[in-house]
Amino acid sequence: MKRIYTFGGFPATRNLTVADIIAGKGQRKFVQTTAVNRIEAAAAEAAGIDHLSIVDHDLHDVRAGAPHTFTTAALMASDYETHDDILRAGIRAAAAGADAVYTLRSFKAVEMLADEGLAVQGHLGLVPRLSTQIGGLCAYGRTADEAMKLAEDLRRLEDAGAYAVELECVADEAIAEISPRTGLITHSIGSGGAADVVFLFQDDACGDTIDPPRHAREFADMVGARAKLEAERMQGLSAYRTAVLDDSYPDAATSITMKPGEHDKLCEALDKRRPFHS
């Protein structure tokens, strides 16, 4: 564990620092997933996941579950309209314990965040929210021209001050050639194994997605487990309703009885009492 101070000025410990990740480029593979709450975050930290990718609104809850895991907070494109909004959100996230911030916005937005000392991750290749510009949800970098355009955009992103980039659904061979030629830490989601960081959503990794994307692999079956839990829930509720209606619940084992002799005393007292309603 590394001792650090957060951007907000609080002492903390982390499994990794930005410097560690940069030093590890080309030397080791880093593993990244998502978390949306403290339960998922705690599971990821316990499993030894290197890096969490989260939405900034979930940061407080995620930090409670994974206080030591390197975490990048995404400043979602539609949440912050102006550059001033983005900057305020980035500083808030860093002050609250994010180790880096993510934005898919312009190179100028990246530069603005980096100029304030924040570690910034961009997004290139298939950017789902901008997918209309490349013809829809499709792979990128399958031609030499596309791969060269990607390499140029990586250079511009690095010049803007980013330290990392998420590369989504880019041809594996293109990443294998480009990643060693850039100083950026490359994160692969659906882009093969040649990048510095391999990223897969927690839902996809754990089999908790009904229709997972092509690049995902399920390493568990949470959909099946949830179906079994729901079947158990329905069985329990149906049996409970039946038991109430046939007077088998509540029963003696689940009810409270008066002390010996007290029931007779109660009846005698009630018989002598004036009726409740006259």
C-alpha positions in Angstrom: 0.0 0.0 0.0 1.1 3.5 -0.8 0.5 6.4 1.6 -0.9 9.5 -0.2 -2.8 12.7 0.4 -6.0 13.1 -1.6 -6.6 16.3 -3.7 -8.9 17.3 -0.8 -6.0 17.1 1.6 -6.8 13.9 3.5 -4.3 11.1 4.2 -5.1 7.8 2.5 -3.6 4.6 1.3 -3.8 3.2 -2.2 -2.8 0.0 -3.9 -1.5 2.1 -6.8 -0.6 5.6 -7.6 -0.5 7.3 -11.0 3.3 7.1 -10.9 3.1 3.3 -10.3 0.8 2.8 -13.3 3.0 4.9 -15.6 6.1 3.0 -14.3 4.3 -0.3 -15.0 3.6 0.5 -18.7 5.0 -2.3 -20.8 6.1 -4.2 -17.6 2.9 -5.6 -16.2 -0.8 -5.9 -16.9 -3.4 -4.0 -14.8 -7.0 -5.2 -14.3 -9.9 -2.8 -14.2 -13.6 -3.1 -13.6 -16.6 -1.0 -12.6 -18.5 -0.5 -9.4 -21.7 1.4 -8.7 -22.0 0.9 -4.9 -20.1 -0.2 -1.8 -21.0 -3.8 -2.2 -19.6 -4.1 -5.7 -16.6 -2.0 -4.7 -15.8 -4.1 -1.6 -16.0 -7.2 -3.7 -13.6 -5.8 -6.3 -11.1 -4.7 -3.7 -11.3 -8.1 -2.0 -10.7 -9.9 -5.3 -7.5 -7.8 -5.9 -8.8 -5.7 -8.8 -6.2 -3.0 -9.5 -8.4 -0.2 -10.8 -12.0 0.8 -10.5 -13.9 2.9 -13.1 -16.9 4.6 -11.6 -19.3 7.5 -12.2 -18.5 10.5 -10.1 -21.9 10.5 -8.5 -21.2 7.1 -7.0 -17.8 8.1 -5.5 -18.8 8.4 -1.9 -20.5 5.0 -1.8 -17.7 3.3 -3.8 -14.9 4.8 -1.6 -16.7 3.4 1.5 -16.5 -0.1 0.0 -13.0 0.2 -1.6 -11.0 2.7 0.4 -7.7 1.5 -1.0 -8.3 0.8 -4.7 -7.1 3.2 -7.4 -10.3 4.8 -8.7 -11.1 6.9 -11.8 -14.3 9.0 -11.6 -16.1 9.6 -14.9 -17.4 13.1 -15.5 -20.3 12.0 -17.7 -20.6 14.0 -20.9 -24.2 15.0 -20.5 -24.0 15.9 -16.8 -21.7 18.9 -17.2 -22.3 21.3 -20.1 -19.7 23.9 -19.9 -15.9 23.8 -19.4 -16.5 25.5 -16.0 -19.0 22.8 -15.0 -16.5 20.1 -16.0 -13.7 21.7 -14.1 -15.8 22.1 -10.9 -16.9 18.5 -11.2 -13.3 17.3 -11.7 -12.0 19.2 -8.7 -15.0 18.0 -6.5 -14.3 14.3 -7.5 -10.6 14.6 -6.8 -11.2 16.3 -3.5 -13.6 13.5 -2.6 -11.0 10.8 -3.2 -10.8 10.1 -6.9 -7.3 9.3 -8.0 -8.0 10.3 -11.6 -10.9 11.7 -13.7 -12.3 10.6 -17.0 -13.8 12.7 -19.7 -14.8 12.0 -23.4 -15.1 15.7 -24.0 -12.7 17.8 -26.1 -8.9 18.0 -26.0 -9.4 21.5 -24.5 -11.4 20.1 -21.7 -8.7 17.5 -21.0 -6.0 20.3 -21.1 -8.1 22.4 -18.6 -8.3 19.5 -16.1 -4.7 18.5 -16.5 -3.5 22.1 -16.0 -5.1 22.0 -12.6 -3.0 19.0 -11.6 -5.6 16.3 -12.1 -4.8 13.0 -13.7 -7.0 12.8 -16.7 -8.2 9.8 -18.8 -9.7 10.3 -22.3 -11.7 8.0 -24.5 -11.0 7.1 -28.2 -11.9 4.4 -30.7 -15.6 3.6 -30.3 -17.1 6.2 -28.0 -20.7 4.9 -27.6 -22.1 8.4 -26.9 -20.5 9.7 -30.1 -21.1 6.6 -32.2 -23.3 8.3 -34.7 -20.2 10.0 -36.0 -18.6 6.7 -37.1 -21.7 5.0 -38.4 -23.0 3.4 -35.2 -21.8 0.9 -32.7 -19.0 -0.6 -34.7 -15.3 -1.6 -34.4 -12.6 0.9 -35.0 -9.1 0.8 -36.3 -9.6 -2.2 -38.6 -8.0 -0.3 -41.5 -4.5 1.3 -41.6 -6.1 4.7 -42.2 -8.4 4.4 -39.1 -5.5 3.2 -37.0 -3.3 6.1 -38.1 -6.2 8.5 -37.3 -6.3 6.9 -33.8 -2.6 7.3 -33.4 -2.8 11.0 -34.3 -5.7 11.5 -31.8 -3.7 9.7 -29.1 -0.8 12.2 -29.7 -3.2 15.1 -29.4 -4.6 13.6 -26.2 -1.2 13.2 -24.8 -0.2 16.7 -25.8 -3.3 18.0 -24.0 -1.9 16.5 -20.7 -3.9 13.2 -20.4 -2.0 10.4 -18.7 -4.4 7.6 -19.9 -6.9 6.7 -22.6 -9.8 4.2 -22.8 -9.7 2.4 -26.2 -13.0 0.8 -26.9 -13.5 -1.9 -29.6 -10.3 -1.1 -31.5 -8.5 -3.8 -33.5 -6.1 -5.8 -31.4 -3.2 -5.4 -33.9 -3.6 -1.7 -34.0 -3.3 -1.4 -30.2 -0.3 -3.8 -30.2 1.5 -1.4 -32.6 0.3 1.9 -31.2 0.4 1.4 -27.4 4.2 1.0 -27.1 4.6 4.2 -29.2 2.6 6.4 -26.9 3.3 7.6 -23.4 -0.4 7.2 -22.5 -1.6 4.4 -20.4 -3.9 2.4 -22.7 -7.1 0.8 -21.3 -8.6 -1.9 -23.5 -12.3 -2.5 -23.4 -13.0 -4.9 -26.2 -9.6 -4.0 -27.8 -7.6 -7.1 -27.1 -4.9 -7.8 -24.7 -2.0 -5.6 -25.9 -3.0 -2.5 -23.9 -1.6 -1.7 -20.5 -4.9 -2.1 -18.7 -7.7 -4.6 -19.4 -11.1 -3.3 -18.6 -14.4 -5.2 -18.3 -17.6 -4.0 -16.7 -18.4 -5.9 -13.4 -21.8 -6.9 -14.7 -20.3 -8.5 -17.7 -17.5 -10.3 -15.9 -19.9 -11.7 -13.3 -22.5 -12.8 -15.8 -25.1 -10.2 -14.6 -26.0 -8.9 -18.1 -28.9 -10.4 -20.1 -27.4 -9.5 -23.5 -23.7 -8.9 -23.0 -21.6 -7.2 -25.6 -19.5 -9.2 -28.0 -16.2 -8.5 -26.2 -17.4 -9.7 -22.8 -16.8 -13.0 -21.2 -18.8 -14.3 -18.3 -16.8 -15.7 -15.4 -19.8 -16.3 -13.2 -23.6 -16.7 -13.6 -25.2 -14.0 -11.5 -28.2 -13.9 -13.9 -28.9 -17.5 -13.1 -28.3 -16.9 -9.4 -30.7 -14.0 -9.4 -33.3 -16.1 -11.2 -33.0 -18.7 -8.5 -33.3 -16.1 -5.8 -36.4 -14.6 -7.5 -38.0 -18.1 -7.7 -37.3 -18.6 -4.0 -38.8 -15.2 -3.3 -42.0 -16.1 -5.1 -42.2 -19.5 -3.4 -41.8 -17.8 0.0 -44.5 -15.2 -0.6 -47.0 -17.6 -2.1 -46.5 -20.0 0.8 -46.8 -17.2 3.3 -50.1 -16.0 1.8 -51.5 -19.6 1.8 -50.5 -20.1 5.4 -52.3 -16.9 6.5 -55.5 -17.8 4.7 -55.6 -21.4 6.0 -54.8 -20.3 9.6 -51.5 -22.2 9.8 -49.6 -19.0 10.4 -49.3 -17.4 12.9 -49.2 -20.6 15.0 -48.3 -21.4 18.6 -44.5 -21.4 17.8 -44.7 -17.8 16.4 -47.2 -16.3 18.9 -46.9 -15.0 22.4 -49.0 -16.4 25.2 -50.0 -14.9 28.5 -48.5 -16.2 31.8 -50.3 -19.1 33.4 -53.7 -18.1 35.0 -53.6 -14.6 33.5 -55.9 -15.3 30.7 -58.7 -16.4 33.2 -58.1 -13.2 35.2 -58.4 -11.1 32.0 -61.7 -12.8 31.1 -63.1 -12.3 34.5 -62.1 -8.6 34.6 -63.5 -8.0 31.1 -66.8 -9.6 32.1 -67.1 -7.2 35.0 -66.1 -4.2 33.1 -68.7 -1.8 31.5 -69.0 -2.6 27.8 -66.7 -0.7 25.5 -69.6 0.6 23.5 -72.9 1.3 25.2 
